[in-house]
């Protein structure tokens, strides 16, 4: 299953990436495996996260979801994308027009994946585990149903 198949999970990945960068200045994940039931993101990092830090990440991601921010796209020139966004993951053959996904005013990045129309569609976000090994921080997460969020 690739990133384009689950808009809720893929949109949550964007929010997690922006939250990680805002909190730790670590940039977006360098590797992600996005699936409908559970996903993971790998970050270049220098230490393990504390339980309090993991809880804060989860709280911040869930706040963006609860804010029900609009998710929109715009198309910009490759030159504009390269000057304003991290384009390392863009393939050489991406063309001269690059699609940028905006999550309200919280996040913006080049992306080809499918996304929700607003963050409220995601319901809820839960970090299941995190590990640190060889300067790689891995965060595993899943999405909650509306029923689970209400508990």
Protein Blocks (a to p, Z undefined) as FASTA:
>chain_A
ZZklmmklmmmmmmmmmmmmmmnonopafbdcddfkbccdddddfbdcdfklmmmmmmmm
mmmmmnopacddddddfklmmmmpccklpcfklojbdcdddehjlbccddfbdcdfbfkl
nopacdfbdcdeehiacdddddddfklmmZZ
